[in-house]
Amino acid sequence: MNTRSTGYSCRRAPCHDPPVTTAAARELRAETTIAAPPETVWSLLTDFSRMPDWSPELLTMRPLLRGGLRLGQQYVGLNRRGVVVWPTRSVVAELEPGRTVAWDTRSSGARWVWELAATADGGTHVVHRRPVPRRLTRMSGAFAGVLLGGAAGHADELEAGMATTVARLKAAVESA
């Protein structure tokens, strides 16, 4: 039997990433209503070169393939928390233009989802969420444990950062 430092045992090599069973295993969510139509919000939201203007953790997000936003498009991100800087690679997994965009971050096993819905008064309800990951990668677990103070604490920080991101997106759209 192959036992990793996570305490998760495997009967066969290679050992697969352990299931998420910590306090970090909850959906992270931030939402708001923006006084602008969904097409206006979508236009700003999907200009990923602007995402670092809103996210307190993201330094840059750049496409790796030609062809713009589409299913399968890959992005490289660079994140920072204090003095710790790390890259991520994400792949667009869901795309319904004007309504939903989601990407899977391969290095962590997380999916990041943005959902837009028109409101009765002509505005847009925006939901940004990270569903409960089915599995976190070993790299993510080790990285969060050693450099970010643990997965549960980092999940709380991520959720607060998501709220900041949504609030900054709202301010950018409404001031445009």
DAHUFEN-V314248 format. One record per pair of residues at least 12 apart in sequence whose ideal C-beta (glycine too) atoms are under 10 Angstrom apart, sorted by the first residue. I is the first residue (numbers start at 1). J is the second residue. D is the distance in whole Angstrom. If there is no record, write none. Layout:
BEGIN
i;j;d
I;J;D
I;J;D
END
This chain:
BEGIN
i;j;d
1;15;10
2;14;8
2;15;5
3;15;9
4;17;9
4;18;7
4;138;7
4;141;9
4;142;10
5;138;9
5;141;9
5;142;8
5;145;9
6;18;5
6;21;10
6;136;9
6;138;7
6;141;6
6;142;8
6;145;9
7;21;10
8;21;9
8;138;9
8;141;10
15;138;8
16;135;7
16;138;9
17;109;7
17;133;10
17;134;9
17;135;4
17;136;7
17;137;5
17;138;6
17;139;9
17;140;8
17;141;8
18;135;7
18;136;8
18;137;10
18;138;8
18;141;7
19;133;9
19;134;7
19;135;6
19;136;9
20;109;8
20;110;10
20;132;7
20;133;5
20;134;7
20;135;6
20;136;5
20;140;10
20;141;9
20;151;8
21;136;10
22;136;9
22;141;9
22;144;10
22;150;8
22;151;5
22;152;6
22;155;8
23;150;9
23;151;8
23;152;4
23;153;9
23;155;7
23;156;9
24;110;10
24;130;10
24;132;9
24;133;8
24;136;8
24;140;10
24;141;9
24;144;8
24;150;8
24;151;4
24;152;5
24;153;9
24;154;7
24;155;4
24;156;9
24;158;9
25;132;5
25;133;7
25;134;10
25;136;9
25;151;9
25;152;9
25;155;8
26;130;9
26;131;10
26;132;6
26;152;9
26;155;7
26;156;10
26;159;9
27;113;10
27;129;6
27;130;7
27;131;5
27;132;5
27;133;10
27;159;9
28;110;9
28;112;9
28;128;9
28;129;6
28;130;4
28;131;9
28;132;9
28;155;6
28;156;9
28;157;10
28;158;6
28;159;4
28;160;9
28;161;9
28;162;6
28;163;10
29;113;9
29;127;7
29;128;7
29;129;4
29;130;8
29;131;9
29;159;7
29;162;7
29;163;9
29;166;10
30;126;9
30;127;8
30;128;5
30;129;8
30;130;10
30;158;10
30;159;7
30;160;9
30;161;9
30;162;4
30;163;4
30;164;8
30;165;7
30;166;4
30;167;8
30;169;10
31;115;9
31;125;7
31;126;6
31;127;4
31;128;7
31;129;8
31;162;9
31;163;9
31;166;7
32;123;10
32;124;9
32;125;8
32;126;5
32;127;9
32;128;9
32;163;9
32;166;5
32;167;7
32;169;8
32;170;5
33;117;10
33;119;6
33;121;9
33;123;5
33;124;7
33;125;5
33;126;7
33;170;8
34;116;9
34;119;9
34;123;6
34;124;5
34;125;8
34;126;6
34;166;9
34;169;7
34;170;5
34;171;9
34;172;10
34;173;5
34;174;6
35;119;9
35;121;8
35;122;8
35;123;5
35;124;8
35;170;8
35;173;8
35;174;5
36;122;8
36;123;6
36;124;6
36;170;9
36;173;5
36;174;6
36;176;8
37;98;10
37;116;10
37;118;7
37;119;9
37;122;6
37;123;7
37;124;6
37;173;10
38;98;5
38;99;7
38;116;5
38;117;7
38;118;5
38;119;9
38;122;10
38;123;9
38;124;5
38;125;9
38;126;9
39;97;9
39;98;6
39;116;9
39;118;10
39;124;9
40;123;10
40;124;8
40;173;6
40;174;10
40;176;7
41;98;9
41;114;9
41;116;6
41;118;10
41;123;9
41;124;5
41;125;10
41;126;6
41;169;8
41;170;9
41;172;10
41;173;5
41;174;10
42;97;7
42;98;5
42;99;8
42;100;10
42;101;8
42;114;9
42;116;6
42;124;8
42;126;10
42;173;10
43;98;9
43;173;9
43;176;9
44;169;7
44;172;6
44;173;5
44;176;7
45;101;7
45;114;6
45;116;7
45;124;10
45;126;8
45;128;9
45;169;6
45;172;10
45;173;8
46;68;9
46;69;6
46;95;9
46;97;8
46;98;9
46;101;6
46;114;9
47;69;9
48;60;9
48;61;5
48;62;8
48;63;7
48;69;8
48;73;10
48;75;7
48;77;9
48;90;10
48;101;10
48;103;10
49;61;7
49;62;8
49;63;9
50;168;10
50;169;9
50;172;7
51;75;9
51;77;8
51;165;8
51;168;10
51;169;9
52;77;9
52;78;9
52;79;10
52;80;10
52;165;10
53;165;9
53;168;7
53;169;9
53;171;10
53;172;7
54;128;10
54;161;10
54;164;7
54;165;5
54;166;8
54;167;8
54;168;4
54;169;5
54;170;9
54;171;9
54;172;7
55;77;9
55;79;8
55;161;7
55;162;8
55;164;8
55;165;5
55;166;10
55;168;8
55;169;9
56;79;10
56;80;9
56;81;9
56;157;9
56;158;10
56;160;8
56;161;5
56;162;9
56;163;10
56;164;5
56;165;7
56;168;9
57;77;9
57;78;10
57;79;5
57;80;7
57;81;6
57;86;10
57;157;8
57;158;8
57;161;5
57;162;10
57;164;9
57;165;9
58;77;6
58;78;7
58;79;6
58;80;8
58;88;9
58;161;9
58;165;8
59;77;8
59;78;4
59;79;6
59;80;5
59;85;7
59;87;10
60;75;10
60;76;8
60;77;7
60;78;5
60;79;9
60;80;10
60;87;10
61;75;5
61;76;7
61;77;5
61;78;8
61;79;10
61;88;9
61;90;8
61;103;10
62;74;10
62;75;6
62;76;6
62;77;8
62;78;9
63;75;6
63;76;8
63;92;10
64;76;6
64;89;8
64;90;9
64;91;9
65;91;10
69;92;7
69;95;7
69;97;8
69;101;7
70;92;7
70;95;7
70;97;10
71;91;9
71;92;6
71;93;7
71;94;8
71;95;5
71;101;10
72;91;6
72;92;6
72;93;9
72;95;9
73;90;9
73;91;7
73;92;5
73;95;9
73;103;8
74;89;6
74;90;7
74;91;5
74;92;8
74;103;9
74;106;9
75;88;8
75;89;7
75;90;5
75;91;8
75;92;8
75;103;7
75;105;9
76;88;7
76;89;6
76;90;8
77;89;8
77;90;6
77;103;9
77;105;8
77;107;9
79;105;10
79;161;10
81;147;8
81;148;6
81;149;9
81;154;8
81;157;8
81;158;10
81;161;9
82;147;9
82;148;9
83;147;9
84;143;9
84;146;10
84;147;5
84;148;7
86;107;8
86;108;10
86;139;10
86;143;7
86;147;8
86;148;9
87;107;7
88;103;10
88;105;5
88;106;8
88;107;5
88;108;7
88;110;9
88;112;10
88;140;10
89;103;10
89;104;9
89;105;7
89;106;5
89;107;6
89;108;10
90;102;10
90;103;4
90;104;6
90;105;5
90;106;7
90;107;9
90;108;9
90;110;9
90;111;9
90;112;7
91;103;6
91;104;5
91;105;8
91;106;7
92;104;8
93;111;7
93;112;9
93;113;9
94;111;8
94;113;7
94;114;10
94;115;10
96;115;9
96;116;9
98;116;7
98;118;9
98;124;10
99;114;9
99;115;7
99;116;6
99;117;7
99;118;9
100;113;7
100;114;7
100;115;5
100;116;7
100;117;10
100;127;10
101;113;8
101;114;5
101;115;9
101;116;9
102;114;7
102;115;9
102;129;9
102;130;10
102;131;9
104;133;10
105;130;9
105;133;9
105;137;9
105;140;9
106;137;8
106;139;10
106;140;10
107;137;6
107;139;6
107;140;6
107;143;8
108;130;10
108;133;7
108;135;10
108;136;6
108;137;6
108;139;8
108;140;4
108;141;9
108;143;8
108;144;8
108;151;10
109;133;5
109;134;7
109;135;5
109;136;5
109;137;5
109;138;10
109;139;9
109;140;6
109;141;9
110;130;5
110;131;8
110;132;10
110;133;5
110;134;10
110;135;10
110;136;8
110;137;9
110;140;8
110;155;10
110;158;9
111;129;9
111;130;7
111;131;6
111;132;10
111;133;7
111;134;9
112;128;8
112;129;8
112;130;6
112;131;9
112;158;10
112;162;9
113;127;8
113;128;7
113;129;5
113;130;7
113;131;7
114;126;7
114;127;7
114;128;5
114;129;8
114;165;10
114;166;9
114;169;9
115;127;4
115;128;8
115;129;8
123;173;10
123;174;10
124;170;9
124;173;8
126;166;6
126;169;7
126;170;7
126;173;9
127;166;9
128;159;10
128;162;5
128;163;9
128;165;6
128;166;5
128;169;8
129;159;10
129;162;8
130;155;9
130;158;7
130;159;8
130;162;7
136;151;7
140;154;9
144;158;10
END
